[in-house]
Amino acid sequence: MKKIQMVDLKSQYQKIKPEIDVAIQEVIDSTAFIKGSAVKNFEKEFADYLGVKHVIACGNGTDALQIALMALGLERGDEVITTSFTFIATAEVIALLGLTPVLVDVEMDTYNISVEAVEKAITSKTKAIIPVHLFGQAANMDDLVVLAKKHQLSLIEDTAQGIGGDYYSNSGQTIKLGTMGDIGTTSFFPSKNLGCYGDGGALFTNNDEIAHKIRIIANHGMETRYYHDLVGVNSRLDSIQAAILRVKLPHLDEYSNARRKAAHYYDQAFLNHPNIKIPYRSKKSKHIFHQYTLLIKDANRDELREYLGIKNIPAMIYYPVPLHLQKAYLNERYVDGDFPVTEYLASNVLSLPMHTELTDIELSYIKEAILAFFK
Ligand SMILES: *Cc1c(COP(=O)(O)O)cnc(C)c1O
């Protein structure tokens, strides 16, 4: 058995190598490295896949969030509500723009932003909400859309971990994650469910006006060359990355299914174990398992992780410190104990190897090792 990896990008590449290599070579031969046809074609194909009107590619998932906030015209001091249990990028861009990140607790089952907590945190300064589809599980979009409408707030979906996931809305529709809010954002970081071979990101929206503004902001605030109507940024997806993504996009659903298959194996292995809570499967969405995250109960999570390390099984803690307790974000607003669910999760979650290439032999080895730890 080869060494088990948290994410196995090499085996995935081997399966599509001929197509990928040709796609990269074509871009090099064309020398259209920036804003080449691959970018435009990818944006179109991705928009079709998502069932959304506009896709605007950009430099990375963090930029996508920043550009989204800039396109909504928020002003210094405006408050943006997001979850305390996420990757730092979500809150970072809010702070960077001089806006105020208002962090709230998450739900115990989905690990996603609590709509009740969002509602309690709304003030006259609140302008936007950023839910994150953490680990590939959808946030409660039906209720968030209603809440945002009621208070006239913008809704940005951070879909960096949820790309390709489906949401089953109250109206009976099946909708791709990232397309229910005013703007959706994603990342093509290599280990994401749709990853490129470097940095990349994108924004999606059904709103023509917002799409237009996003395009201008991502391109130095200019519509006509050398005329700058807005303060913008330089954030582009390279043509080479777009060409790679064009090869990988048709595989995304098969990649999601491979992840779900591995998740199903883990589910069966740990179902009803007294010390292990398997990930919740919401009836409202199709979980696409960016991470497969266990909750370790009445046992030492860190000892389990160490034990697995000795058995050459990587396991990661996403995320060990909630955002409200990070040095850069800890302020008079927050104290330890504010968000009990987030804090409990940070101390007790453990993510297992999850990618598209896990074999039954690897899965069985991981299962046996974990069960043996508790014997
Ligand atoms: C990865 C990630 C981002 C940032 O994406 P980058 O492309 O690395 O900038 C933002 N939000 C979440 C939830 C992420 O997982």
PDBQT file of the ligand as one rigid body, heavy atoms in Angstrom, charges set to zero:
ROOT
HETATM    1  C1  LIG A 401      -9.586  27.949   0.800  1.00  0.00    +0.000 C 
HETATM    2  C2  LIG A 401     -10.612  28.863   1.365  1.00  0.00    +0.000 A 
HETATM    3  C3  LIG A 401     -10.632  30.238   1.070  1.00  0.00    +0.000 A 
HETATM    4  C4  LIG A 401      -9.504  30.935   0.371  1.00  0.00    +0.000 C 
HETATM    5  O1  LIG A 401      -9.155  30.479  -0.867  1.00  0.00    +0.000 OA
HETATM    6  P1  LIG A 401      -7.679  30.805  -1.447  1.00  0.00    +0.000 P 
HETATM    7  O2  LIG A 401      -7.811  30.432  -2.878  1.00  0.00    +0.000 OA
HETATM    8  O3  LIG A 401      -6.719  29.948  -0.705  1.00  0.00    +0.000 OA
HETATM    9  O4  LIG A 401      -7.424  32.253  -1.268  1.00  0.00    +0.000 OA
HETATM   10  C5  LIG A 401     -11.667  30.999   1.556  1.00  0.00    +0.000 A 
HETATM   11  N1  LIG A 401     -12.639  30.466   2.305  1.00  0.00    +0.000 NA
HETATM   12  C6  LIG A 401     -12.657  29.158   2.638  1.00  0.00    +0.000 A 
HETATM   13  C7  LIG A 401     -13.773  28.630   3.472  1.00  0.00    +0.000 C 
HETATM   14  C8  LIG A 401     -11.639  28.323   2.193  1.00  0.00    +0.000 A 
HETATM   15  O5  LIG A 401     -11.653  27.028   2.540  1.00  0.00    +0.000 OA
ENDROOT
TORSDOF 0
